[in-house]
Amino acid sequence: MSKLSIISELWDFLKVRKKWWLAPILFFLILLGGLIILTQGSALAPFIYAIF
């Protein structure tokens, strides 16, 4: 199963079930996950982990 199909299924779920309140939560989780992945090997990692 590709990542794009998971995203499209999630989008269809949000449209059909009218669960729009989940969208900001998912966006924040994706943003936070990307931030952790991008800073994993950099010198900024200790400062970002200290924020949370």
N, C-alpha and C positions, 0 to 999 in steps of 0.2 A: 504494500500500500504506500503510495507516494505521499509526500508531505502536502502537496497541492490538493490532493483529494480529501485529506483530513481538513484542510482549511475550507474547502468548498462545502463539505458536509457541515462543518460548524457554522458557516455563514447561512446555509439553508435552514439549519436548526433555529438560528436566531430569527430569521425571517418568518418561519412558519409558526413557531411557538411564541413569538412576540416577547422574547427575553432580552430586550435591548439594554437592560441594566447590567447584563453580563459583559457587554462589549468594553466598557472602560476597565473593568477588572482584568479581562483577558489582555487588553492592550498594555496595561501596566505590568502584568506578569511577563509578557513577551519582551517588553522594553528592559525590564530588570534582568531577565535571563540573558539577553544580548549584551547588556553592560557587563555582566559577570564574565561571560565568555570572552569578550573583547579585551578585558583588563586582566585576564588570568595570568599572563606572563609578564606584565609590565610593572613598573615601579609604583604605579598608582593604586594597585590592588589593596595594600594595607589601609590607604586613606578611604577608599570606597567601602571596604568592609567595616571601617570604624563608624561610618555614617549610619549603618543599619545595625 
